[in-house]
Amino acid sequence: MCDINAYILKHGEEVKVMENVDVVRSEANAFQLQNIFGEETLVQGRMVAFNNSEKKMVFEPVA
């Protein structure tokens, strides 16, 4: 299984916001994430990295 985890940068550190991300929807200055269990969260910011080999996507807040 390809489990992608989502992180947001806070004070230079990656803080996990969701595990097992399955669906990503772009919205105005935000991304709606849904995991394999149907749970959803809204991440305010922009995506700065997606690394499939490390199984992670990283967001940073929009000022």
C-alpha atoms as one frame of an Amber mdcrd trajectory, in Angstrom:
protein
   0.000   0.000   0.000   1.262   3.493  -0.846   0.495   5.461   2.307   1.200
   9.158   1.841   1.410  11.329   4.945   0.732  15.078   4.883   2.783  17.597
   6.862   2.655  21.365   7.345   5.730  23.469   8.080   5.580  25.231  11.449
   8.650  27.118  12.643  10.814  25.167  10.186   9.577  21.775  11.412   7.319
  19.321   9.586   4.191  18.635  11.650   2.034  15.699  10.544  -1.555  16.685
   9.758  -2.866  13.436   8.241  -1.786   9.863   7.568  -2.849   7.605   4.693
  -3.902  10.442   2.350  -5.866   9.084  -0.583  -7.552  12.145  -2.167  -6.310
  15.743  -2.510  -8.597  18.531  -3.756  -7.282  22.024  -4.460  -9.310  24.961
  -3.166  -8.521  28.680  -2.957  -5.293  28.869  -0.896  -6.086  25.476   0.657
  -6.188  21.729   0.061  -8.928  19.350   1.169  -7.341  16.030   2.162  -9.175
  12.751   2.581  -7.594   9.596   3.950  -8.356   5.955   3.178 -10.873   5.886
   6.057 -12.927   8.795   4.667 -11.705  11.313   7.264 -11.144  14.818   5.887
  -9.105  17.846   6.878  -8.542  21.255   5.293  -4.946  22.468   5.057  -4.610
  26.237   4.618  -1.527  26.921   2.534   0.333  25.808  -0.553   1.993  22.527
  -1.387   5.773  22.893  -1.451   6.837  19.269  -1.856   5.553  15.849  -2.829
   7.952  12.945  -2.515   6.490   9.571  -3.410   9.609   7.621  -2.415   9.441
   9.171   1.090   5.637   8.845   1.061   4.985  12.451   2.068   3.584  15.759
   0.909   4.526  19.018   2.599   2.516  22.241   2.827   3.425  25.688   4.113
   1.018  28.305   5.422   0.144  31.199   3.117   0.890  34.560   4.693
